[in-house]
Amino acid sequence: MLSRVADSIYWTSRYIERAEAVARFIAVNLNISMDLSTAGNQQWLPLVTTTGDDEDFSKTYGEASKRNVIEFLTFDRNNPNSILTCLIKARENARSIRERISAEMWEHINRFYLMVKDVGDAEGILDDLPDFYEAVRNSGQQFVGVTDATMTHGEGWHFCQLGRFLERADKSSRILDVKYYILLPSPQHVGSAFDDLQWGALLRSASAYEMYRQRFGRIVPQNVVDFLMLDKEFPRAVLHCLTRANESLHAITGSDIEGFTNLPEQRLGQLRAEFAFTSATDIVGRGLHEFIDDFQTRLNAVGESIGTTFFSLQTV
C-alpha cells in the first residue's frame, strides 16, 4: 500500500473519532451544567483546557462563555480540533482515496460533514444542542459500523483501526480529565450524592454507564478509573484501545505481537504493557491528572513514530 493512501486512511479514521469525542466532551458539560447553578462561565474554560486548545481560544474569543466555547469547539474553522474542522479534514482525506474505500464510507462521511456544516450555518445553535451532539455521536459510531461492514479487513482496514483506537485511547483519558478540571467545584462534594451524579454523567458521556453498573454496581470513583482506563473488554477503555491498536500495528507489519521490529511497535507495546500491569490504586495514588498527562505525552510519541515510520518520505 502506498504511504499516501495509508496516511489518508489513518487520519480519516482519527478525525472522525476526534469529532465524536469533542461532542462527548461538550455533552457531559451540558449535562452537568443543569446541576451546577453557581458555576457560571468558570465551567466552560476548563473544557477548552482539557482539549489542549486554551491558548488559541483565548487569542480569538477572550471570554469563556458557553456560546464562545461551543462555537470554538464545534464550528470554528480556525480551530484545528473543532468538530467541523475535523470533518473537513476527514472528508478531504477520504476524497483523495475514494478508490480505496467503499462508496458507503465516502457517502457517510459526506453526509456527516454536511449535517454539521448546515447546523453551523443556521441561526440559534444553542436551541437544540443535546440533540445535535447526540447526532454527532451517532454519526461517528455509524462510521465505524459502515467501515467494518463494507471495507476489506486487510492492511488499509488495519490502518483505519490503528488510527481509531489511538485517538479513542487519548480521548477516553481526556474524558476522565474533565472530571479533574470541571466536575468537582469544591472538596466538600467528594463522596456526596452530587459527586455520584457527576461521575454518572461522566460515564454516560463515554457510553459506559450501563456496562459499568453491570461490572461494579455502585458508583465509586476508583472503580470508574479502573473501568475507563484498565478494562480489557469495554471498547472505550484505554487498555482495550491500546490492545486493539497494537494488534492492528502488528497485523500491518506482519511481526510477532510478543516482540517489536520498529519504534512504533516498541513504544506502543511498552505503553500497553504498563497499563496491563498497573492498577486503579496506583493511578489514583500517583494522581489521576498527572498520570493522564504523562500518558497523553507518551501516546503522542507513539503517533509521531507511526508517522515517521509509515508515512514520511524516506531519503534514498
C-alpha positions in Angstrom: 0.0 0.0 0.0 1.3 3.5 -0.9 2.2 5.5 2.2 0.0 8.3 0.9 -3.0 6.0 0.9 -2.2 4.6 4.3 -1.8 8.1 5.7 -5.1 9.2 4.4 -7.0 6.2 5.7 -5.3 6.5 9.1 -6.2 10.2 9.5 -9.7 9.9 8.1 -10.4 7.5 11.0 -8.7 9.6 13.6 -10.5 12.8 12.6 -13.9 11.1 12.7 -13.2 9.7 16.1 -11.9 13.1 17.3 -15.1 14.8 16.1 -17.2 12.3 18.0 -15.0 12.7 21.1 -15.3 16.5 21.2 -19.1 16.1 21.0 -18.8 13.8 24.1 -16.8 16.4 26.0 -19.4 19.1 25.3 -22.3 16.8 26.1 -21.0 15.9 29.5 -20.6 19.6 30.3 -24.1 20.4 29.1 -25.5 17.6 31.3 -23.6 18.7 34.4 -24.4 22.4 33.8 -28.0 21.7 34.6 -26.9 20.8 38.1 -24.3 23.5 38.6 -26.3 26.6 39.2 -23.4 28.6 40.6 -20.5 27.6 38.3 -21.1 30.2 35.7 -18.6 30.7 33.0 -15.8 29.0 35.0 -17.3 25.7 34.0 -16.6 26.2 30.3 -12.9 27.4 30.2 -11.6 24.1 31.7 -13.4 22.3 28.9 -11.2 24.1 26.4 -8.1 23.5 28.6 -8.9 19.7 28.7 -8.9 19.6 24.9 -5.5 21.4 24.8 -6.6 24.4 22.8 -6.9 27.1 25.5 -4.2 29.3 24.1 -5.8 29.5 20.6 -9.2 30.1 22.3 -8.0 33.0 24.4 -6.4 34.8 21.5 -9.7 34.7 19.5 -12.5 34.8 22.0 -11.2 36.0 25.3 -14.3 35.3 27.5 -15.0 31.6 28.1 -18.8 31.9 27.8 -21.0 29.0 26.9 -21.6 30.4 23.4 -18.0 31.1 22.8 -16.7 27.7 23.9 -19.4 25.9 21.9 -18.6 27.9 18.8 -14.9 27.3 19.2 -15.1 23.6 19.8 -17.8 22.9 17.3 -17.9 25.2 14.3 -14.7 27.3 14.3 -12.8 26.6 11.1 -9.6 28.1 12.5 -9.6 25.7 15.4 -7.8 22.6 14.0 -9.6 20.3 16.5 -13.2 21.6 16.2 -15.8 19.2 15.1 -16.4 20.9 11.8 -12.6 21.2 11.0 -12.1 17.5 11.8 -14.9 16.6 9.4 -13.5 18.9 6.7 -10.1 17.1 7.1 -11.7 13.7 7.2 -13.7 14.4 4.0 -10.7 15.7 2.1 -8.6 12.7 3.1 -11.4 10.4 2.1 -11.9 12.2 -1.2 -8.2 11.6 -2.1 -8.6 7.9 -1.7 -12.1 7.2 -2.8 -10.9 4.3 -5.0 -9.5 2.6 -1.8 -12.6 2.9 0.4 -16.1 1.8 -0.1 -18.8 4.1 -1.6 -20.8 3.7 1.6 -17.9 5.1 3.7 -17.5 8.1 1.4 -21.2 8.8 1.3 -21.5 8.6 5.1 -18.6 11.0 5.7 -20.0 13.4 3.2 -23.5 13.4 4.9 -21.8 13.7 8.3 -19.9 16.8 7.2 -22.9 18.4 5.5 -25.1 17.9 8.6 -22.6 19.7 10.9 -22.0 22.4 8.3 -25.7 23.1 7.9 -26.2 23.4 11.7 -23.2 25.8 11.9 -24.6 28.0 9.2 -28.1 28.1 10.8 -29.2 30.6 13.5 -30.0 29.6 17.0 -27.3 26.9 17.5 -27.9 26.9 21.3 -31.5 25.9 21.0 -31.2 22.1 20.4 -27.7 21.3 21.5 -28.3 17.9 23.2 -30.0 16.6 20.1 -27.2 17.9 17.8 -24.4 16.4 19.8 -26.2 13.1 20.1 -26.5 13.2 16.2 -22.7 13.8 16.0 -22.0 10.9 18.3 -24.4 8.6 16.4 -22.8 9.5 13.1 -19.3 8.8 14.5 -20.5 5.4 15.7 -22.2 4.7 12.4 -19.0 5.3 10.5 -17.4 2.5 12.5 -20.2 0.2 11.6 -20.1 1.2 7.9 -16.3 0.7 7.7 -16.3 -2.7 9.4 -19.2 -3.9 7.2 -18.0 -2.6 3.8 -14.2 -2.4 3.8 -12.0 -5.4 3.3 -10.3 -6.3 6.5 -6.8 -6.0 5.1 -3.9 -3.6 5.5 -6.0 -0.5 4.8 -8.6 -1.5 7.4 -5.9 -2.1 10.0 -4.5 1.4 9.4 -8.1 2.6 10.0 -8.3 0.6 13.2 -4.9 1.8 14.3 -5.9 5.5 13.9 -9.3 5.0 15.5 -8.1 3.2 18.7 -5.1 5.6 19.3 -7.5 8.5 19.0 -10.1 6.8 21.2 -7.5 6.0 23.9 -6.4 9.6 24.1 -9.9 11.0 24.2 -11.1 8.4 26.8 -8.3 9.6 29.1 -9.3 13.2 28.5 -12.9 12.5 29.4 -11.6 11.5 32.8 -9.6 14.7 32.9 -12.9 16.6 32.5 -13.7 15.3 36.0 -10.4 16.7 37.3 -10.9 20.1 35.8 -14.7 20.7 35.8 -16.9 18.4 37.8 -15.6 19.0 41.3 -16.4 22.5 42.3 -15.3 22.1 45.9 -13.8 19.4 48.2 -16.9 19.1 50.4 -18.7 17.4 47.4 -16.3 14.4 47.5 -18.4 11.3 48.2 -21.7 13.1 48.2 -24.7 12.4 46.1 -23.7 15.3 44.0 -20.3 13.7 43.4 -22.0 10.5 42.3 -24.2 12.4 39.9 -21.2 13.9 38.3 -19.4 10.6 37.9 -22.5 9.1 36.5 -22.7 11.9 33.9 -19.1 11.2 33.0 -19.7 7.5 32.5 -22.7 8.4 30.2 -20.5 10.7 28.1 -18.3 7.7 27.4 -21.4 5.4 26.7 -20.1 3.4 29.7 -22.8 3.8 32.3 -24.7 0.6 31.9 -21.6 -1.5 31.3 -20.0 0.0 34.4 -23.1 -0.8 36.6 -23.1 -4.4 35.3 -19.4 -4.7 36.4 -19.3 -2.8 39.6 -22.8 -1.8 40.7 -22.5 1.3 42.9 -20.5 4.3 41.5 -17.1 4.5 43.2 -14.6 7.0 41.7 -11.7 4.5 41.9 -13.8 1.9 40.1 -14.7 4.4 37.4 -11.0 5.0 36.9 -10.4 1.2 36.8 -13.2 0.7 34.2 -12.4 3.6 31.8 -8.6 3.1 32.0 -7.9 -0.6 32.6 -10.8 -2.7 31.5 -9.8 -5.2 28.9 -13.2 -5.7 27.3 -15.0 -2.4 27.3 -14.4 -0.8 23.8 -13.7 2.7 25.1 -11.4 1.7 27.9 -7.8 2.9 27.3 -6.3 -0.6 27.8 -8.7 -2.2 25.4 -7.9 0.6 22.8 -4.1 0.1 23.2 -4.5 -3.6 22.8 -6.6 -3.3 19.6 -4.2 -0.7 18.2 -1.2 -2.9 19.0 -2.9 -5.9 17.2 -3.5 -3.8 14.1 0.0 -2.4 14.1 1.5 -5.9 14.2 -1.0 -7.1 11.5 0.3 -4.3 9.2 4.0 -5.2 9.7 3.4 -9.0 10.0 5.7 -9.2 13.0 5.3 -11.3 16.2 3.0 -9.5 18.6 5.2 -10.5 21.5 8.1 -8.5 20.2 8.9 -5.4 18.1 10.6 -4.6 14.8 10.3 -0.9 14.8 9.9 2.1 17.0 6.1 2.4 16.9 5.8 -1.3 17.9 8.3 -0.8 20.8 6.6 2.4 22.1 3.0 1.1 21.8 4.0 -2.3 23.3 5.6 -0.8 26.3 2.7 1.6 26.9 0.2 -1.2 26.6 2.2 -3.5 28.9 2.4 -0.8 31.6 -1.4 -0.4 31.5 -1.8 -4.2 31.7 0.3 -4.4 34.8 -0.9 -1.4 36.8 -4.0 -0.8 39.0 -6.5 1.9 39.6 -5.0 2.3 43.1 -1.6 3.0 41.6 -3.1 5.6 39.2 -5.1 7.4 41.9 -2.1 7.3 44.2 0.1 8.9 41.6 -2.5 11.5 40.8 -5.1 11.0 38.1 -4.4 14.2 36.2 -0.6 13.6 36.4 -1.0 10.0 35.2 -3.2 11.1 32.3 -0.9 14.0 31.3 2.1 11.6 31.1 0.0 9.0 29.2 -1.0 11.6 26.6 2.6 12.7 26.1 3.7 9.1 25.5 0.7 8.4 23.2 1.7 11.4 21.1 5.2 9.9 20.8 3.6 6.7 19.5 1.7 8.7 16.9 4.8 10.6 15.8 6.8 7.4 15.4 4.0 5.9 13.3 4.1 9.0 11.0 7.8 8.8 10.7 7.9 5.0 10.1 5.0 4.6 7.7 4.0 7.9 6.2 7.1 10.1 5.8 9.1 10.2 2.7 12.3 8.3 3.2 15.7 9.6 1.9 17.2 7.2 -0.6 
